[in-house]
Amino acid sequence: MNTQFEPTYEPRFTSADLTKSIEEHLQELAAATDAARLSEEMLKYLETCSKFHNYSVFNTWSILFNKPDATIVAGFQKWRSMNRFVRKGEKGIPILAPIIFKEEPNKENSKTILRGFKVVYVFDVSQTDGEPLPETPDWKSPEQNLMLLDKLVRFAESKGIAVSFVELPGDIQGVSSGGSIKVSPQAGVKTVIHELGHELLKHHSDEVKLDRAICELEAESVAYVVGKHFGLQQLNSPNYTLHGH
């Protein structure tokens, strides 16, 4: 039985406190000169970015530092709209939200003004109960094609995109981060195409503000069509979808 309630928050953070906390974390990260440690921290950050695609860099760091095991986060009302409810006693993850006012409130096309930021709280799916979320489809394809892979890497380099093959945490097959792609040695060539899709569609650009589900759908569509063209098998779901958050 789900317990519905309106959350109350203790004033654990002010916007200045949260900003100072994140800046301190970033300074600690910058001071981590050990190559192995730095590599581990950066991979952890890239993994988090892939989970929280709609959040700013600052808020991504805040989620990472305050709840490193978070996977899907949303606000209290967003979870309620999805028939999931935050459990009583759960502490929210602090992020910054813009404070926006209309210059002329009664005018339809009034100019909006940014007045600053305030701390708001989001919750990870593990902090909620309710209707199950749809499982992420298994879209991975293990098929290798060394000739095609070589051509894809060369193509990426011609576009200024660096491709490296490294062990990634968990079951992650590939990560794109705007100008670079990391791919697991166990991943198939379709993963490279998928991550290239993210890069070429500029999903990491500040100018592209799409829901993560849409970005994944676009990249997977690219991977399916290109893979089909080059005769790849086991392409799995051409209608790949991912629950947006």
N, C-alpha and C positions, 0 to 999 in steps of 0.2 A: 504493500500500500504506500503510495507516494504522499509525502507530507508537503503541502503547499504553504508557503509563507512569504511574506515580504521581508527581504533581508535588511538587517540593520548593521551599519558598519562603525567600528571604532575608528577614531581619527588616527590611524596608524601612520599615515603618510600625508604630507602636504606635497604640492607639486615641486617645491624647492627641495624637500627631503628626498623625493624620488629621483630628481635630476642629479642631486649630489651623490646618491647611492650608486646610480648607474655610471656616473663619471668615475667614481672610485674603482668600480669593477673594471672599467675599460683601462684605467691606468695600471691596474694589477695585471691585466692581460698583456698590455704593451710591455710590461716589465718581465714577462715570461720569455726570456731569451733562449731557453733550452729548446732546440729545434723539435724534439719529439713532443714535448709538452705543448708547444705552440701549434704543431700540426694537429694534435688531438683536440685542442680547444677550437681551432678553426673548423675542423670537420664537425664538431658538435654544433657550432654556430650554423654551418651550412645546412645541417640536418634540420635544425630548428627553423631556418628560413623556409625550407620546403614544406614545413607543417603550417606555418603562419604567414602565408604569402600576402595576405591583405594588410598586415601590420607594418608600420614604419620600422626602420632600423632600430630606433630607440626603443620602441615597444617590444620588438623581437628580443632585444637584450633583456628587457625587464621581465618578460615571460621566462626566458632561459634562466636568469639568475634567481627568480622567485619560485619557480616550479620546474626544475630541469626535466622532469618526467612527463610534462604536459604533452598531449597529442592533438586534441581538438578543443579550442577554447571559444567561448561565447559569453555574452552578457546574460544576466538573470532572465530578462524578458525574452531574449532570443531562445534560450533553452526552453522556456515555458511554451513559446510558439511552436516548438518541435515536440511538444508533449514529453519533455524531460524537465525534472525539477531539482534544483540545488538542495542538497541535504542540509538540514539544520546543523549549524555549528561549523560549516565549511568556511575557510578563510579565502576571500577573493584574491586574485592576482592583480596587483596595481599596474595600470597603464595610464598614459596621458591622452586625454581627448580634447579637441579644440573647443574653445568657447566662441561661438559665432553669433553675431547680431546683424539684423537688417538695418541698413542706414535709414530707410523709410518703411517701417513695419506695415503700414497700410497700403503700400504700393506693391503690385504684383511682381514686377521685375526689379525690385529694389536691390541695390548693391549690398553684398554681404561683407562684413568686417570681422577680421580675426582679432579678438580681444585678449587672447592668451590661451592657457591650457589649464585643465583641472584633472585631478586624479579620479579615475573611475575603476571599477573592478570587474574582471571577467573570471570565469570558472572553467576548469578543465572538465572534460566528459567524465573522468573518474570521480568527480565530486558530485555527480548527478545520478538520479535514478529515473526510470520511466521507459518510454517506448524505445526499443533497440534501434540503433542507427544501422543503415544498410552497410554491409561489409564491402570493403574495397575490392573490386574484381581483380583477379590475378591476370594482369595483362603482360607479364614478363614472357619473353621469348628467348630461349637459350641458344637459338641457332647461330652458328658462327659462319662468317664468310670473309676470309682474310683479305681477298682481293678488294671486295667492296669496302671493308673496314679501312684499308690503306687509302683508298680514294676519298673516303669520308673525312679521314684525319687531314689529308692534304687540302681538301676543300675548306675544312674548318680553319686551318692555318692561313689560307688565302684570304679569309674573312677576318683575320685577327683574333681567332678563337683558339685558345690553347686546349689541347685534349691530353689528359694524363690518365693512366690506368693504375689505380691504387686500391688497396683493401679499404672498404667502407664499413662503417659500423652497422650491426644488425643485418637486416635483409635488404638494405638499400642497394640498388643496382647502379644508379647514376645520380649526379647532382650537377646542375648548371648554376652559375653564380654571376652571370654577366661578364662575358669575356673569357671565361674558362669553364671547362667541363671535366669532372672527375667521374670515371667509370670503373666499376668493379671488374677485375680480370675474369670473373665468372659470368659476367653479363654477356648477352648476345648482341649482335650488331644492331638489332632494332632499338636497343637502349640508347646507343650513340645517336641514331636518327632522332629519337624522341627528345633527347637533351639538346641536339642541334636545333630542333624545332623551337624550343624555348628561346634559344639564343637569337635565331633569325627573326622570330616574332617579337623580339625585344620585351619579353615578359618581365625582365628585371629593370626596365627603364621606368623612371618616375612618371613618364608621360603615359604609360600603359597602366590603367587602373582597372583590372579585370578580376573578378572572383577567381579564386584558385581553381575551382571546378572547371571554369571556362578555359583557363590557361592549360590545364591538363587535357581537356578535351581537344583543344587545338593542336597541342604537341602530339597527342596520340593519333590524331587524324593524319598529321604529317607522316608519322612513323608508319602507319598502316598503308597509306597511298604509295609512299616511296618504297617501302618494303615489298609491296605487291608488284610494283613496277620492275624491281630487280629479282623477282621470283623467290622471295623469302617465304618459308613455310611457318606454321605455328604462329601466325600473327594474332591469334586469339580475337579479342573484341574490338572490331572497328568502331563500335558505338560506345566506346569506353566512357564511363562517367564516374565521377567521384563526388561524394557528398560534400557540398560546399560549406565553408565556415568562415 
